[in-house]
Amino acid sequence: MSLTPSNMLPLGTPAPYFELLDVVTGRMIELNTPEMYTGTLVMFICNHCPYVKHVQPELVKLTEEYYTKNFNFYAISSNDIEEYPQDRPELMRKEALKWGYQFPYLFDETQAVAKAYDAACTPDFFLFDKHMKLMYRGQLDGSRPGNDVELNGVDLRNAMNDLINDVPVNANQMPSQGCNIKWKV
């Protein structure tokens, strides 16, 4: 496991389009961009990463809470499943059902979507406004496995609340940190 920070895609970047397999429903899901959403959160996660496992309870809590506040969510796994078979789609589906994910859990087999977002680690978070412009990229909060910092999603929650309140999102953002995305050779 290699601790890797986010690449910090430039703020204001338009959300790269994608169409990926939802491992739970078996349907293809495309990035939905209507302005009816307050914001859209794209998360790069996976099954085996200890950093993702650490934040899963807060991810579930945050997404349940902010669905009611008109946010849209997508989780994407882009890891090489040949080298990391625990991230295969059928095991992603089991993980999504176990945790009760209310958001699509998508498989990026070609890794093209992770590259388009310049995703570097799991978890990696990208929050877009209703016009699909990047407003936040960075950490959920300062909690990491074993560092005794409270897991509460404060950094991401603050950005989401700024979108709700139609105020500028603080541009001073800390990168997420986690396992590097497992790129195909």
C-alpha positions in Angstrom: 0.0 0.0 0.0 1.4 3.3 -1.1 0.0 6.5 0.6 -0.9 8.7 -2.4 -2.4 12.2 -2.4 -5.0 13.6 -4.8 -3.7 15.3 -7.9 -6.0 18.3 -7.3 -7.6 18.9 -10.6 -8.0 22.6 -11.2 -11.2 24.2 -9.8 -13.7 25.2 -12.4 -12.9 22.1 -14.6 -16.0 20.8 -16.3 -17.0 17.3 -15.2 -15.7 14.7 -17.7 -18.6 12.7 -19.2 -18.7 9.0 -18.5 -20.9 6.0 -19.2 -20.1 3.0 -17.0 -21.5 -0.3 -15.7 -23.4 -0.1 -12.4 -22.4 -3.4 -10.8 -25.6 -3.5 -8.7 -28.2 -3.1 -11.4 -26.1 -4.4 -14.3 -27.2 -1.3 -16.3 -25.0 1.3 -18.0 -25.1 4.6 -16.1 -24.1 7.9 -17.7 -23.1 11.1 -15.9 -26.4 12.9 -15.4 -25.9 16.7 -15.5 -29.3 18.4 -15.2 -29.2 21.7 -13.3 -32.0 20.4 -11.0 -29.2 19.1 -8.6 -27.5 21.3 -6.1 -24.3 19.4 -6.8 -22.9 16.1 -8.0 -20.2 14.2 -6.1 -18.0 11.8 -8.0 -16.0 9.5 -5.7 -13.2 7.1 -6.7 -13.3 4.2 -4.3 -12.6 0.5 -4.3 -13.3 -2.6 -2.2 -9.9 -3.4 -0.7 -8.3 -0.1 0.2 -8.0 0.4 4.0 -8.5 4.2 3.6 -11.8 3.5 1.8 -12.8 1.0 4.5 -12.1 3.6 7.1 -14.4 6.2 5.6 -17.2 3.9 4.4 -19.5 4.6 7.4 -19.2 8.3 6.9 -19.7 8.0 3.1 -22.9 6.1 3.6 -24.1 8.6 6.3 -23.1 11.6 4.1 -24.8 10.4 0.9 -28.0 9.5 2.8 -28.1 12.9 4.3 -27.3 14.9 1.2 -29.6 13.0 -1.2 -32.4 14.7 0.7 -30.6 18.0 0.0 -30.7 17.4 -3.8 -27.3 16.1 -4.4 -26.4 13.4 -7.0 -23.7 10.8 -6.3 -21.5 8.3 -8.2 -18.8 6.0 -6.9 -16.3 4.6 -9.4 -13.8 1.8 -9.0 -11.0 1.9 -11.6 -8.5 -0.6 -10.2 -6.8 -3.3 -12.3 -8.9 -6.4 -11.4 -6.3 -8.8 -12.9 -3.8 -7.7 -10.2 -6.4 -6.9 -7.5 -9.2 -9.4 -8.0 -10.9 -8.3 -4.8 -12.1 -5.3 -6.8 -13.9 -7.4 -9.4 -17.4 -6.2 -10.3 -19.2 -9.1 -8.6 -17.3 -8.3 -5.4 -18.1 -4.6 -5.8 -21.7 -5.5 -6.0 -21.5 -7.5 -2.7 -19.8 -4.6 -1.1 -22.4 -2.1 -2.3 -25.2 -4.3 -1.0 -23.5 -5.0 2.3 -23.1 -1.2 3.0 -26.5 -0.2 1.5 -25.0 2.2 -1.1 -27.8 4.4 -2.4 -25.5 5.6 -5.2 -24.4 3.8 -8.3 -21.2 1.9 -7.9 -19.6 1.9 -11.3 -16.8 -0.1 -12.8 -14.2 1.8 -14.9 -12.7 -1.3 -16.7 -10.6 0.7 -19.2 -9.5 3.3 -16.5 -10.3 6.0 -19.0 -12.6 7.8 -16.5 -10.1 7.8 -13.7 -7.6 9.3 -16.2 -10.1 11.9 -17.4 -10.6 13.0 -13.7 -6.9 12.8 -13.0 -7.9 10.6 -10.0 -4.9 9.4 -8.1 -6.0 7.6 -5.0 -8.9 5.9 -3.2 -10.8 7.6 -1.9 -10.7 10.7 -4.2 -13.6 13.1 -4.2 -14.8 15.6 -6.9 -17.7 17.9 -6.1 -19.3 19.7 -9.0 -21.9 22.5 -8.8 -25.2 22.5 -10.7 -23.4 23.6 -13.9 -21.0 20.7 -13.5 -18.0 22.9 -12.8 -15.5 21.5 -10.2 -15.9 23.3 -6.9 -14.1 20.9 -4.5 -11.6 18.2 -4.8 -9.8 16.8 -1.8 -10.3 15.0 1.5 -13.5 13.9 3.2 -11.9 15.1 6.4 -8.6 14.7 8.3 -9.3 11.2 9.6 -7.0 8.4 8.4 -6.7 4.9 9.7 -5.0 5.0 13.1 -4.6 8.8 13.4 -7.3 9.3 16.0 -8.9 12.2 14.1 -12.7 12.1 14.2 -14.4 10.7 11.1 -17.1 13.3 10.3 -16.7 14.4 6.7 -16.3 18.0 7.7 -14.3 19.2 4.7 -16.6 17.7 2.1 -19.7 18.7 4.1 -18.5 22.3 4.3 -18.1 22.4 0.5 -21.6 20.8 0.0 -23.2 23.2 2.4 -21.6 26.1 0.6 -23.2 24.9 -2.6 -26.6 24.7 -0.8 -26.2 28.2 0.6 -25.0 29.5 -2.8 -21.8 30.9 -1.4 -18.3 30.4 -2.8 -16.6 27.2 -1.8 -13.4 27.8 0.1 -10.6 27.3 -2.4 -8.1 26.3 0.4 -8.6 22.5 0.0 -6.6 19.6 1.4 -5.9 16.7 -0.9 -7.4 13.4 -0.1 -4.9 10.6 0.7 -5.2 6.9 0.3 -4.0 3.9 -1.7 -2.9 4.7 -5.3 -5.2 3.7 -8.1 -4.0 0.3 -9.3 -3.2 1.1 -12.9 -2.9 -1.5 -15.6 0.6 -2.1 -16.9 
